[in-house]
Amino acid sequence: MTIGIGIIGCGTISSAYLRTFAHAPGARVVALADLDVARAQRQADAFGVGDALAPDALLARADVDVVVDLTIPGAHYDVNRRALEAGKAVYSEKPLAATAAEARALVDLAQARGLPLGGAPDTFLGVGLQTARAAIDDGAIGRPFAAVAHMVSSGPERWPPG
């Protein structure tokens, strides 16, 4: 069985997803969508994806099983809700929604429809931090007594550019 993937949002991060999906057994990107259909077409041409569409057209496709939402954070709730309402599983870039109430509404909608809903927690729940947590829990490093963390960034609002 092959899972049909539709990506909505063809900005900078979409290239990383498209490179990864090209090597994912059992998954195939069947369509790309963006408010700027020309941008979707450029990505479709670059990565050999058959169709570039407007978001509503992608959501209407029967061969799209999973919608990957790579839109700007302010659009996530609307795109994710519309995908769930269209009967699609959803995987969203961070954040799932702009507010906790919106995120809860998405979770409730997904549960009510029996659809998978996931988000990209890789930066704070990824393999590196999960491995470190397992080492601490297993006592591999002894009992920690202090920790230091640094964030050296101007913030996520400046990346990706589009």
N, C-alpha and C positions, 0 to 999 in steps of 0.2 A: 504494500500500500504506500502510495506517495502522498504526502501532505502538501496541499497547495498553499503557498504563502503569497499574500498580497502586502506590499509595503506602501504605507501612506506617509509621505514626507521624503523628498529626494534631495535633501541638503547634504552637507559635508559628511555626516556620520553614516549616511546610507551606503557609501562605498565600502566601509568596513563590514557592514552587515552583508552586503552582496558578495564580497569576497569569501566570507565565512559560509554563507548558505551554498555557495558553489561547490563546497566540499562536504556538505551534510547529506549523508545517505538517507533516503526516504523522504527528502524534502525538496521541493522545487519552487522557486519564485516564478509565479505565473503572471503577475502584473505589478506594475508600479503606478503610483498616483501621487499627484501634487497639485496644489492650487495653480501652480505654473506648469501646465502640461508639457511645455517645451523642456523644462528642467527634467521632468520624468522621462521624456523621450531621450534626452541625452544620456541618462543613466541606463535606460533600457538598451540603447545602442551599445554603450560601453561594456555592458555586462551580459549581453545576449538574452535579454528578457523580451518576450514576445510583445507585450502590450503596455502602453503608457496611456493613462487615463486620468480623468477627474476623479476625486475621491468617491463621489456617489456612484459612479459607474463601477469602480472596484468593489464597493460594498454589495452591489447587486449581482456580482458574478457567483455562479454556482461552484466554480472550481477553486474558489478561495476558501480554504478551511480556517486559516489563521491570518489575522491582520496584525502586522507589526507596525506600531505607531511611532514614527520618528519625527513627528511634527514638533513645533515649538511647545514648550511646557504649558503655555496658556491655552493651547488648543487640545491638550490631552483628554480632558474630561469629555468634551463634546465628541471627539473622534472615537474614543474608547466606548462611550455610551452608544453611539450610532452603530459601531461595529457589533457590539453585543446585541443590540436590537435587531440587527440584520442576521443574527444567528451565527456569528463568527466567534471563534476563540480569539483572545487578544493577548498580545505581548507588547508592553509599552515601555518606551524609554522613561527615564526618571523625569519628573515625578509622575505617579499614576494620575494624579489630579492636583489642582491648586490648593484644595482645602481637605481637611480630614473628612468633612461631611460629604464632599463630592466623591472622595475615594470610597467611603463606606457605601454610598449609593451604587457605585460601580460593583463593589463586592456583592452587595445584595442582589443586584440585577443579574450578575453572572451566576450566582447560586440559584436564583429563581429559575433561570433558563438552563441550568445544568451545563454551563460553558466554562472552560478554563479561562482564567484571567491571571496574567503574570506581569511583573515589572522587572526592570533592569537594576537589580541590587548589587551589581558586580563591584562597585567601588567600596561599599561598606559591608557587604556580606559575601564577598568573593572568596576564592580558594585561598588566597594568602592569609586573610584574617581568620578564616575558618580553621586553617592549619595551625595558626598561632593559638587560637582559642583551644583547640584540641590538645596542643602541647601543654598549655596551662592546666586544663582540666585533668589531664593524665599525670600531672606532676613531673613532666619531663624536664622542667627548668627550675624545680623547687617551688617555694612559695613566694610569688612576687610581693614586693613591699612598696613599689613605686612604679609609675609609668609617666612617659612624656610623649606628647603628640604635637606635631607642628603642621600648620596648613600654610603653604606658601603659594598663594594664588590671588589673583584679583577677583576671583569668584566666577561661578558658572554663567553669569549673565553675559559674559563677553565671548563665550565659545559654546557651540560652534557658530560661525558667522552666517550660516544660512544653509 
